[in-house]
Amino acid sequence: MEISDLQALIEKMYSDKDRARGTAATFLWLCEEVGELAAALREGTKEEQAAEFADVIAWLVTLANINDIDLTGALHKKYGEGCPGCGHFICTCDAKP
């Protein structure tokens, strides 16, 4: 599934609820899902980890949708020409990770 397909799917399934909930409450849901992912990475099975990764992505997409952000466009603009820092496709930045 492409990111644009996921954005469209989430928009179709949940847009009324998501927009009614708003940005602040949706961001809190995203944070909760990131916490669940952290727990799954610490002690969960691969299946549980995969489900939590999917939840985090879905809530991030939801947040983008209610804020009218095209994630495909945003990703391409930020990373489509290489590393945002050095401009290379294999990063040569001197900054520590």
CNS distance restraints for C-alpha pairs under 8 A (distance, minus, plus):
assign (resid   1 and name CA) (resid   5 and name CA) 6.22 0.50 0.50
assign (resid   1 and name CA) (resid   6 and name CA) 6.69 0.50 0.50
assign (resid   2 and name CA) (resid   6 and name CA) 6.37 0.50 0.50
assign (resid   3 and name CA) (resid   7 and name CA) 6.16 0.50 0.50
assign (resid   3 and name CA) (resid  71 and name CA) 7.12 0.50 0.50
assign (resid   3 and name CA) (resid  72 and name CA) 6.30 0.50 0.50
assign (resid   4 and name CA) (resid   8 and name CA) 6.21 0.50 0.50
assign (resid   4 and name CA) (resid  70 and name CA) 7.73 0.50 0.50
assign (resid   4 and name CA) (resid  71 and name CA) 7.21 0.50 0.50
assign (resid   4 and name CA) (resid  72 and name CA) 6.12 0.50 0.50
assign (resid   5 and name CA) (resid   9 and name CA) 6.09 0.50 0.50
assign (resid   6 and name CA) (resid  10 and name CA) 6.05 0.50 0.50
assign (resid   6 and name CA) (resid  58 and name CA) 7.90 0.50 0.50
assign (resid   6 and name CA) (resid  61 and name CA) 7.60 0.50 0.50
assign (resid   7 and name CA) (resid  11 and name CA) 6.03 0.50 0.50
assign (resid   7 and name CA) (resid  61 and name CA) 5.89 0.50 0.50
assign (resid   7 and name CA) (resid  62 and name CA) 7.47 0.50 0.50
assign (resid   7 and name CA) (resid  65 and name CA) 6.92 0.50 0.50
assign (resid   7 and name CA) (resid  71 and name CA) 7.97 0.50 0.50
assign (resid   8 and name CA) (resid  12 and name CA) 6.09 0.50 0.50
assign (resid   9 and name CA) (resid  13 and name CA) 6.14 0.50 0.50
assign (resid  10 and name CA) (resid  14 and name CA) 5.75 0.50 0.50
assign (resid  10 and name CA) (resid  15 and name CA) 7.05 0.50 0.50
assign (resid  10 and name CA) (resid  58 and name CA) 7.34 0.50 0.50
assign (resid  10 and name CA) (resid  61 and name CA) 7.40 0.50 0.50
assign (resid  10 and name CA) (resid  62 and name CA) 6.66 0.50 0.50
assign (resid  11 and name CA) (resid  15 and name CA) 4.68 0.50 0.50
assign (resid  11 and name CA) (resid  62 and name CA) 7.39 0.50 0.50
assign (resid  11 and name CA) (resid  65 and name CA) 6.77 0.50 0.50
assign (resid  14 and name CA) (resid  18 and name CA) 5.88 0.50 0.50
assign (resid  15 and name CA) (resid  19 and name CA) 5.93 0.50 0.50
assign (resid  15 and name CA) (resid  65 and name CA) 7.96 0.50 0.50
assign (resid  15 and name CA) (resid  66 and name CA) 7.62 0.50 0.50
assign (resid  16 and name CA) (resid  20 and name CA) 6.16 0.50 0.50
assign (resid  17 and name CA) (resid  21 and name CA) 6.13 0.50 0.50
assign (resid  18 and name CA) (resid  22 and name CA) 6.34 0.50 0.50
assign (resid  18 and name CA) (resid  26 and name CA) 7.31 0.50 0.50
assign (resid  18 and name CA) (resid  62 and name CA) 6.93 0.50 0.50
assign (resid  18 and name CA) (resid  66 and name CA) 6.77 0.50 0.50
assign (resid  19 and name CA) (resid  23 and name CA) 7.78 0.50 0.50
assign (resid  19 and name CA) (resid  66 and name CA) 5.66 0.50 0.50
assign (resid  21 and name CA) (resid  25 and name CA) 6.03 0.50 0.50
assign (resid  21 and name CA) (resid  26 and name CA) 6.55 0.50 0.50
assign (resid  22 and name CA) (resid  26 and name CA) 6.12 0.50 0.50
assign (resid  22 and name CA) (resid  66 and name CA) 7.20 0.50 0.50
assign (resid  23 and name CA) (resid  27 and name CA) 5.97 0.50 0.50
assign (resid  23 and name CA) (resid  63 and name CA) 6.48 0.50 0.50
assign (resid  23 and name CA) (resid  66 and name CA) 6.92 0.50 0.50
assign (resid  23 and name CA) (resid  67 and name CA) 7.40 0.50 0.50
assign (resid  24 and name CA) (resid  28 and name CA) 6.44 0.50 0.50
assign (resid  25 and name CA) (resid  29 and name CA) 6.42 0.50 0.50
assign (resid  26 and name CA) (resid  30 and name CA) 6.30 0.50 0.50
assign (resid  26 and name CA) (resid  59 and name CA) 7.36 0.50 0.50
assign (resid  26 and name CA) (resid  62 and name CA) 7.62 0.50 0.50
assign (resid  26 and name CA) (resid  63 and name CA) 6.29 0.50 0.50
assign (resid  27 and name CA) (resid  31 and name CA) 6.24 0.50 0.50
assign (resid  27 and name CA) (resid  63 and name CA) 6.77 0.50 0.50
assign (resid  28 and name CA) (resid  32 and name CA) 6.21 0.50 0.50
assign (resid  29 and name CA) (resid  33 and name CA) 6.25 0.50 0.50
assign (resid  29 and name CA) (resid  59 and name CA) 7.13 0.50 0.50
assign (resid  30 and name CA) (resid  34 and name CA) 6.24 0.50 0.50
assign (resid  30 and name CA) (resid  56 and name CA) 6.24 0.50 0.50
assign (resid  30 and name CA) (resid  59 and name CA) 5.30 0.50 0.50
assign (resid  30 and name CA) (resid  60 and name CA) 6.46 0.50 0.50
assign (resid  31 and name CA) (resid  35 and name CA) 6.32 0.50 0.50
assign (resid  32 and name CA) (resid  36 and name CA) 6.35 0.50 0.50
assign (resid  33 and name CA) (resid  37 and name CA) 6.15 0.50 0.50
assign (resid  33 and name CA) (resid  52 and name CA) 6.92 0.50 0.50
assign (resid  33 and name CA) (resid  55 and name CA) 6.48 0.50 0.50
assign (resid  33 and name CA) (resid  56 and name CA) 5.54 0.50 0.50
assign (resid  33 and name CA) (resid  59 and name CA) 7.86 0.50 0.50
assign (resid  34 and name CA) (resid  38 and name CA) 6.21 0.50 0.50
assign (resid  34 and name CA) (resid  52 and name CA) 7.84 0.50 0.50
assign (resid  34 and name CA) (resid  56 and name CA) 6.05 0.50 0.50
assign (resid  35 and name CA) (resid  39 and name CA) 6.38 0.50 0.50
assign (resid  36 and name CA) (resid  40 and name CA) 6.20 0.50 0.50
assign (resid  36 and name CA) (resid  52 and name CA) 6.61 0.50 0.50
assign (resid  37 and name CA) (resid  41 and name CA) 6.06 0.50 0.50
assign (resid  37 and name CA) (resid  49 and name CA) 6.44 0.50 0.50
assign (resid  37 and name CA) (resid  52 and name CA) 5.00 0.50 0.50
assign (resid  37 and name CA) (resid  53 and name CA) 6.42 0.50 0.50
assign (resid  37 and name CA) (resid  56 and name CA) 7.59 0.50 0.50
assign (resid  38 and name CA) (resid  42 and name CA) 6.28 0.50 0.50
assign (resid  39 and name CA) (resid  43 and name CA) 6.24 0.50 0.50
assign (resid  39 and name CA) (resid  44 and name CA) 6.95 0.50 0.50
assign (resid  40 and name CA) (resid  44 and name CA) 4.05 0.50 0.50
assign (resid  40 and name CA) (resid  45 and name CA) 7.03 0.50 0.50
assign (resid  40 and name CA) (resid  48 and name CA) 6.19 0.50 0.50
assign (resid  40 and name CA) (resid  49 and name CA) 5.16 0.50 0.50
assign (resid  40 and name CA) (resid  52 and name CA) 7.23 0.50 0.50
assign (resid  41 and name CA) (resid  49 and name CA) 6.03 0.50 0.50
assign (resid  44 and name CA) (resid  48 and name CA) 5.67 0.50 0.50
assign (resid  44 and name CA) (resid  49 and name CA) 6.14 0.50 0.50
assign (resid  45 and name CA) (resid  49 and name CA) 6.13 0.50 0.50
assign (resid  46 and name CA) (resid  50 and name CA) 6.03 0.50 0.50
assign (resid  47 and name CA) (resid  51 and name CA) 6.28 0.50 0.50
assign (resid  48 and name CA) (resid  52 and name CA) 6.28 0.50 0.50
assign (resid  49 and name CA) (resid  53 and name CA) 6.18 0.50 0.50
assign (resid  50 and name CA) (resid  54 and name CA) 6.25 0.50 0.50
assign (resid  51 and name CA) (resid  55 and name CA) 6.27 0.50 0.50
assign (resid  52 and name CA) (resid  56 and name CA) 6.18 0.50 0.50
assign (resid  53 and name CA) (resid  57 and name CA) 6.27 0.50 0.50
assign (resid  54 and name CA) (resid  58 and name CA) 6.09 0.50 0.50
assign (resid  55 and name CA) (resid  59 and name CA) 6.18 0.50 0.50
assign (resid  56 and name CA) (resid  60 and name CA) 6.12 0.50 0.50
assign (resid  57 and name CA) (resid  61 and name CA) 6.08 0.50 0.50
assign (resid  58 and name CA) (resid  62 and name CA) 6.15 0.50 0.50
assign (resid  59 and name CA) (resid  63 and name CA) 6.18 0.50 0.50
assign (resid  60 and name CA) (resid  64 and name CA) 6.27 0.50 0.50
assign (resid  61 and name CA) (resid  65 and name CA) 6.06 0.50 0.50
assign (resid  61 and name CA) (resid  71 and name CA) 7.65 0.50 0.50
assign (resid  62 and name CA) (resid  66 and name CA) 6.29 0.50 0.50
assign (resid  63 and name CA) (resid  67 and name CA) 6.32 0.50 0.50
assign (resid  64 and name CA) (resid  68 and name CA) 6.05 0.50 0.50
assign (resid  64 and name CA) (resid  69 and name CA) 4.88 0.50 0.50
assign (resid  64 and name CA) (resid  70 and name CA) 7.05 0.50 0.50
assign (resid  64 and name CA) (resid  71 and name CA) 6.96 0.50 0.50
assign (resid  65 and name CA) (resid  69 and name CA) 5.90 0.50 0.50
assign (resid  65 and name CA) (resid  70 and name CA) 7.47 0.50 0.50
assign (resid  69 and name CA) (resid  74 and name CA) 7.45 0.50 0.50
assign (resid  70 and name CA) (resid  74 and name CA) 6.12 0.50 0.50
assign (resid  71 and name CA) (resid  75 and name CA) 5.88 0.50 0.50
assign (resid  72 and name CA) (resid  76 and name CA) 6.10 0.50 0.50
assign (resid  73 and name CA) (resid  77 and name CA) 6.01 0.50 0.50
assign (resid  74 and name CA) (resid  78 and name CA) 6.12 0.50 0.50
assign (resid  75 and name CA) (resid  79 and name CA) 5.67 0.50 0.50
assign (resid  75 and name CA) (resid  80 and name CA) 6.78 0.50 0.50
assign (resid  76 and name CA) (resid  80 and name CA) 4.18 0.50 0.50
assign (resid  76 and name CA) (resid  81 and name CA) 7.56 0.50 0.50
assign (resid  77 and name CA) (resid  81 and name CA) 7.56 0.50 0.50
assign (resid  78 and name CA) (resid  84 and name CA) 6.32 0.50 0.50
assign (resid  79 and name CA) (resid  83 and name CA) 5.98 0.50 0.50
assign (resid  79 and name CA) (resid  84 and name CA) 6.24 0.50 0.50
assign (resid  81 and name CA) (resid  87 and name CA) 6.54 0.50 0.50
assign (resid  81 and name CA) (resid  88 and name CA) 7.53 0.50 0.50
assign (resid  81 and name CA) (resid  89 and name CA) 7.29 0.50 0.50
assign (resid  82 and name CA) (resid  86 and name CA) 7.71 0.50 0.50
assign (resid  82 and name CA) (resid  87 and name CA) 4.82 0.50 0.50
assign (resid  82 and name CA) (resid  88 and name CA) 4.79 0.50 0.50
assign (resid  82 and name CA) (resid  89 and name CA) 4.27 0.50 0.50
assign (resid  82 and name CA) (resid  90 and name CA) 7.43 0.50 0.50
assign (resid  82 and name CA) (resid  91 and name CA) 7.74 0.50 0.50
assign (resid  83 and name CA) (resid  87 and name CA) 4.68 0.50 0.50
assign (resid  83 and name CA) (resid  88 and name CA) 5.40 0.50 0.50
assign (resid  83 and name CA) (resid  89 and name CA) 5.93 0.50 0.50
assign (resid  83 and name CA) (resid  90 and name CA) 7.32 0.50 0.50
assign (resid  83 and name CA) (resid  91 and name CA) 5.78 0.50 0.50
assign (resid  85 and name CA) (resid  93 and name CA) 6.49 0.50 0.50
assign (resid  86 and name CA) (resid  91 and name CA) 6.56 0.50 0.50
assign (resid  86 and name CA) (resid  92 and name CA) 6.34 0.50 0.50
assign (resid  86 and name CA) (resid  93 and name CA) 5.73 0.50 0.50
assign (resid  87 and name CA) (resid  91 and name CA) 7.56 0.50 0.50
assign (resid  88 and name CA) (resid  92 and name CA) 6.94 0.50 0.50
